[in-house]
Amino acid sequence: MPDQSFDRWLRPTEFLDYETPGLRRFVETVVADVPATPAARAEALFYAVRDGIFYEVYGADMSRDGLRASAVLEAGQGFCVQKSVLFAAATRAVGIPSKIVVTEVRNHLASERLRAMVGGEVFVHVLNAVHLGGRWIRTTPVFNKMLCTLYGMSTLDFDPTKDSQHHPFDRDNHRTMEFLREHGEFDDLPYEWLLGLMRRVHPAMFDGDTTRGSGSLLNEAGPGASGVRTAFQP
């Protein structure tokens, strides 16, 4: 059981609102048949968020209300910010300390349309740190299995013993994602600061409180991809 020094990474917050009924039901459903160990529960929640919440950049709600974990769950989709918020909330709900980690990466796999929207290959990228086995583990419950398959990437899987942060190469050994810098670890989503950073790095990405564009990254993955997705059903 974590000692009191971990309270700041266990409590509900404005964005990690795991005490809401829908989010509690989500967590209870995911861990219902899972061994009651932190590693097993973290792994089950990782895959529920990674593959059950669809990865989508276009038309994402970036308002304060839209970035709460409960709202992300209800929407059933989002990109790295939304999915990392939901995973942090879900792990705290089962007593696993968690943080939000903000970085920047160079993504060589982005489509031309996505590059135009974000202003190149450099992306603000959000992931998580969870405390397991006496240490903090970096993990990235972001890119769902179907999208990785369609884009020729290996999935980032959960490992309770080591960091799993980004895809360095695709299945053909071409570089796909390059870590550039880290901005810090946070107890809750640093909303004003993060949105300011994203607007500076990606000035063409926003249309008010949503990201620009419509459609789907699935459609940009190639013929036959349209309409293929999975989602958590609460």
LINTA-V823629 format. One record per residue. PHI is phi in whole degrees, 0 to 359 (NA if undefined). D_CENTER is the distance of its C-alpha to the mean C-alpha in Angstrom with 2 decimals. Layout:
((PHI,D_CENTER) (PHI,D_CENTER))
This chain:
((NA,25.83) (300,24.17) (279,26.82) (296,26.93) (295,25.53) (264,22.05) (304,22.46) (296,20.43) (257,17.29) (242,18.20) (282,19.28) (289,17.78) (225,17.27) (305,17.27) (264,13.52) (266,12.94) (270,15.72) (286,15.83) (274,19.58) (290,19.44) (302,21.08) (297,18.52) (288,15.77) (297,18.50) (295,19.58) (302,16.21) (297,16.09) (300,19.79) (294,19.60) (294,17.02) (265,18.98) (305,22.41) (250,23.70) (255,21.83) (307,23.87) (279,23.66) (244,22.44) (304,19.40) (296,18.38) (294,18.92) (290,17.07) (299,13.98) (296,14.16) (298,14.74) (292,11.84) (303,9.49) (288,11.10) (296,11.34) (282,7.68) (300,7.27) (257,10.63) (266,11.49) (251,9.06) (288,9.96) (278,8.32) (211,10.60) (265,11.40) (288,14.91) (66,16.12) (280,13.00) (285,14.25) (250,13.82) (287,16.51) (301,16.49) (295,16.95) (290,14.32) (263,11.50) (289,12.68) (304,10.81) (297,13.91) (288,13.83) (298,10.36) (299,11.78) (295,14.97) (292,13.74) (77,12.13) (200,9.94) (163,7.86) (250,6.09) (302,3.71) (297,5.47) (298,5.69) (291,3.05) (289,3.32) (298,6.65) (296,7.34) (295,7.01) (299,9.05) (295,11.39) (294,11.95) (291,12.85) (298,15.07) (298,16.68) (253,18.11) (85,19.24) (257,16.77) (300,16.35) (213,12.89) (226,11.90) (262,9.53) (242,10.21) (249,10.93) (225,12.36) (230,13.94) (227,14.28) (258,16.75) (253,15.52) (279,18.69) (262,17.47) (296,16.77) (290,19.33) (299,22.19) (295,21.16) (291,17.67) (300,19.43) (297,21.90) (289,19.45) (269,17.58) (87,20.91) (131,20.72) (259,18.58) (270,17.10) (238,13.58) (291,12.02) (229,8.80) (247,6.53) (218,5.74) (230,7.73) (234,11.40) (236,13.17) (263,16.96) (222,18.62) (58,22.17) (83,23.16) (210,20.60) (274,17.14) (245,14.86) (278,11.96) (211,9.29) (228,6.25) (274,5.06) (249,3.97) (270,7.67) (294,9.71) (301,13.19) (298,15.24) (295,13.80) (300,14.19) (300,17.67) (291,18.67) (265,17.74) (72,19.48) (250,16.71) (284,16.54) (288,13.44) (269,11.68) (263,12.95) (277,12.95) (222,15.92) (287,17.11) (248,19.52) (206,17.83) (290,14.92) (222,12.66) (255,11.03) (203,11.68) (274,13.93) (285,17.35) (217,19.35) (273,19.45) (291,21.80) (262,24.75) (69,24.13) (268,23.30) (296,21.03) (242,17.65) (219,15.51) (236,17.24) (288,16.11) (252,18.13) (200,17.65) (244,15.89) (262,16.25) (141,15.82) (249,14.36) (223,14.40) (287,15.40) (219,13.85) (298,12.01) (280,14.87) (304,15.13) (299,18.38) (296,17.93) (295,14.47) (295,15.80) (296,18.94) (299,17.40) (294,15.54) (292,18.83) (287,20.78) (285,18.85) (233,18.28) (297,21.34) (266,21.53) (277,17.99) (251,18.79) (231,21.28) (69,21.74) (264,18.76) (233,16.99) (281,15.95) (289,18.90) (92,19.72) (218,19.80) (92,19.76) (208,17.09) (298,15.67) (301,17.32) (297,20.61) (275,20.24) (281,19.73) (133,23.41) (302,26.06) (87,25.42) (275,21.67) (302,22.02) (84,21.21) (270,19.61) (198,16.51) (235,15.58) (206,14.49) (287,14.76) (249,18.15) (292,18.74))
